[in-house]
Each structure stands twice: as C-alpha cells, then as structure tokens.
C-alpha cells in the first residue's frame, strides 16, 4: 500500500485521534521525512487498560498493521510506546 492509498482509506473511515481534540489521523499520515512511526499506547488514566489488553490479545495484528503503515509512510521502523 502506498501513502496516498493509506491516507485515503483512513480519511474515508473517519479515523481521528482519541486525545479529545479529534485531530484527523489522515493529516498526520501526510507527514514527510518520518524515520520512526510511533504508536501511542500510553494510557492516560491509571485504571484504563484498553491499550494493554489490545497489545496482549491482538499483538500479531497490531505489529502487522504497524509494519504496513510504517512502510507506506517511508519510516524505517515502528515502535509501540507504553508505560508500566
């Protein structure tokens, strides 16, 4: 998948950030010169564990998708960001 196809699919799906501002993800995917694609799996509240559960139960799918997105963006690597 190339970058434009990825951006189009994300735009059509209406994907936005979960940080509260609703920033459109397709705009982030247009960034140039990306070396590392970071996937933010840091929970913002102490009792929230949705990201941790997904990382444990869907790791294979998440890693595969991260590879596809990183390649489409021209990034040399992808990394999941977590905290203890």
Helices and strands as residue ranges (DSSP letters): H 3-13, H 25-28, E 36-40, H 50-57, H 59-73, E 77-81
